[in-house]
Structure formats: C-alpha cells, structure tokens
Amino acid sequence: MKFGKRFCIYISITMPEWERDCMAYKGLKKQLNLCDPQSRDEGFTRLFNNELVKMNVFFSRKEEEYKNEFEVRRAKRVLFVR
C-alpha cells in the first residue's frame, strides 16, 4: 500500500476532522499526470504550494486552539490550587 493511501486511512480513523485539511496526495498525483510535460514543474509546484498553504493555515489554527485550551486549563488549575 502506498504512503498516500495509508496516510488517508490513518487520518480518517484517528482524526476525521483533519481529513479535509491534509495533503491531498491522490489529487496532486492525478494533477501531475494530467499536466503537460513542458509545464509540469510549474503547474505541480503551484498545486503543491497551495496544499502547503492549506496545511499551514490548518496547523496554525490548531496551534492557536491548543494554546487557548492550555491557558484555560492552567487558569482553572491556579484557581483550584489557591
């Protein structure tokens, strides 16, 4: 089984809410095969960069959510300890 397929299965089982924000390996491969060989590098690079931006936005958003959750829990702990 190829990495992209294993990755999709793993994400769909463990973190289904992340599915739409993960790298679209199958879509990238399909687009790469459809690209004109002369413009393949440019077209694929553009598609790949779009996927990277999508993932970066997603992970930045998740990082912010986790930071906020951490602060809430830390504040509750401080109130509980005092």
C-alpha positions in Angstrom: 0.0 0.0 0.0 1.3 3.4 -0.9 2.0 6.1 1.6 -0.8 8.5 0.4 -3.4 5.7 0.8 -2.1 4.6 4.2 -2.0 8.2 5.3 -5.6 8.9 4.3 -6.8 5.8 6.0 -4.9 6.6 9.2 -6.2 10.2 9.3 -9.8 9.1 8.6 -9.7 6.7 11.5 -7.8 8.7 14.1 -8.6 12.3 13.3 -11.5 12.5 10.8 -11.9 16.3 11.4 -8.5 16.7 9.9 -9.2 14.9 6.7 -10.1 17.9 4.5 -7.1 19.9 5.7 -4.4 17.2 5.0 -2.2 17.0 2.0 -4.2 15.7 -1.0 -1.6 13.2 -2.3 -4.0 11.5 -4.6 -5.2 14.7 -6.1 -1.7 16.0 -6.5 -0.6 12.8 -8.3 -3.6 13.0 -10.6 -2.9 16.6 -11.5 0.8 15.8 -12.0 -0.2 13.1 -14.5 -2.6 15.5 -16.3 -0.1 18.3 -16.6 1.7 19.0 -19.9 5.2 17.7 -19.6 6.7 21.1 -20.7 4.8 22.9 -17.9 4.7 20.1 -15.4 7.2 21.6 -13.0 5.4 25.0 -12.9 1.9 23.5 -12.6 2.8 21.0 -10.0 4.8 23.5 -7.9 1.8 25.8 -7.9 -0.5 22.9 -6.8 1.9 21.7 -4.2 2.4 25.2 -2.8 -1.4 25.6 -2.5 -1.5 22.3 -0.5 1.3 23.5 1.8 -0.5 26.8 2.4 -3.7 24.9 3.2 -1.9 22.7 5.7 0.0 25.6 7.3 -3.2 27.6 7.9 -4.8 24.5 9.4 -1.9 23.8 11.7 -1.6 27.4 12.7 -5.3 27.4 13.6 -4.9 24.2 15.6 -1.9 25.5 17.4 -3.9 28.6 18.5 -6.8 26.4 19.7 -4.4 24.2 21.7 -2.7 27.3 23.2 -6.1 28.7 24.2 -7.1 25.3 25.7 -3.8 25.2 27.7 -4.4 28.7 29.1 -7.9 27.8 30.2 -6.7 24.7 31.9 -3.8 26.5 33.5 -6.2 29.2 34.8 -8.5 26.6 36.3 -5.6 24.8 37.9 -4.4 28.1 39.5 -7.9 28.7 40.9 -8.1 25.2 42.2 -4.7 25.3 43.9 -5.3 28.6 45.7 
